[in-house]
Amino acid sequence: MPETALIWQQLRRSLAIARKDIRIYYFKGPVVIFGVLFPVFLFLSYTIGRDLNADSMIPGLLGMTLFFTATSISPIVVPWEAQARTLERLMSCPVTIETIIMGDVAASFAFGISLSLVPIALGLFVGISISSPLILALAIILAAFCFASLGSVFSIPPTNTPATVNMIASVVKFPVVFISGIFIPLDELPAWGQAIAYISPLTYFTDIGRSCIQGRGHLPLAVDFGVLIAFTVLFLLVAMKLHRKTMPRRI
Amino acid sequence: MPMGLRRDKPGTAGKGSGATDRRARERGGLAVPGDVLAIEVDGLIKRFGQLPAVDRISFGVRKGEFFGFLGPNGAGKTTTIRILTGVMEADGGSAFIMGHGAGSLKAKQVASVVPEMANAYTDLTGWNNLMFMAELYGVQTKQARERSVSLLQALALQDPKDNLVKTYSKGMKQRLILCMALISDPDVLFLDEPTSGLDVQSARLIKDLLRDLNKNGKTIFLTTHDMDEASDLCDRVAIINKGKMVAIDAPERLRMATSGRHSVEVSFNDSVSPESLASLAGVNTVQKVGDKYRLYTDNPGDLVVALVNHSSAARLKIVSLNILAPSLEDAFVAITEKEAGYA
């Protein structure tokens, strides 16, 4: 089979895996708790009682929602399937480990995209205006893919307990939210705070959001997009390379 | 390439090769030129730490053959299947499925597996599980639907097909997993203990279907603990113990080659001490089986005479007396015990 035909074949099969994930995992307890309820309560606890306008709140809420939702499915699928004893069957099918990972990332990506519409709708309802909807849409698509790939990195350790993976993910996710300009815009952070913020991919998406909604981005859009692309490639490569080593050890 | 099959690049298990004469010997007489092998394994090695789970095993399975793979727990059966189906990588040796390196996409495309510990997706319906598998094997939707209907019917699952699998019994789940394995119409079917712990009806349905599949040309590789099942179904069986291949032959030939495992089954009209039976000439072992005694011997004819003399002397009446050839189970026990150094 020619190389391109093989790639298309595996892409189609990864979409089948994504559809299976959507059917099974979107309403699982850990996904709803870590992907939806946590960011909502975290945001409410920060905003209630403060005099914040919608323009400054919505980019942060959008960034946090996208980050938590897009990283909620991809970490749990592999350990869940290993525990439920469906992974061995899947691994014996004519799909590569990369195809399996891409399917899980695609399901997480779609979950992130869908739920990111909620803060946008909320923002439009309270009267915000989006100066560059196309750029924001592109940023949401890219960031959702980036965060979903990061989620797959969380599940590399060969544990078959989804709760352990969620714990590992939480150890990374919560600090990331606080250093990424969600609650305090980048240009209001001290120099050391900005230096830390630059190691988080969420920083660059939030910066694009602030640029498109508030008109006050801290970095040039090209830099934000470029770094998000670099993070996405890095997370995907790490996930695929290391899952290839650890996935057989789950069986 | 002695077997007349074109082979593509080996996959995860395709490393190295062994000597031709050793390969021929270990394949159990499969060195006949022109034999077309569906499964070809040569010097396969897999270690977990220092422990060799599979230790340089070699064998071949002909196209259309029903091949049994037997061994005690921890012998290396499941590890071998996992390497052959691409779930695990071998540390050495080579394995080919229909000429394709085990673990390659081509090998996975032509084979399918019913893993020992596997489950279907319990949050999907039986039908959705089948459609998902069909998508992963690239089966056209129309064909997938037709095959699903026919498989569900053959395995008595048509009624609950739209129920979530979490509502299925163990037997129903296992039958569904077999349907999932067959949705791609594979050339080679691997089954790891498919009837283990199942009710009689489910086990019989599965065995009947396997017989039909084999009759229609499918190559079947079966691991089982059930010796009767292996004896009933398999053209040849291999016995693996502690990762090493210890025997490979037709079940009947393995049975007959087991010396000292012929037995005489006898019952008397009164109680008899097993010690008195064990003291008879030519008796190797005495086993109580219900109200009968089974006496293992190398020479059943002489033992019958000894039993008749013994019953007369002890004023006992023989109620029943049967000479039994060794079963495959006897052969299995004898071979694995010998390997373990008990015999």
Interface residues (C-beta under 8 A of the other chain):
Chain A: L6 Q9 R12 R13 A16 I17 R19 K20 R23 I24 A84 R85 T86 E88 R89 L90 M91 S92 C93 P94 V95 T96 P248 I251
Chain B: R82 T85 G86 V87 M88 E89 L105 K106 K108 Q109 S112 V113 P115 M117 A118 N119 A120 Y121 T122 D123 L124 N128 F132 M133 E135 L136 Y137 G138 I177 M180
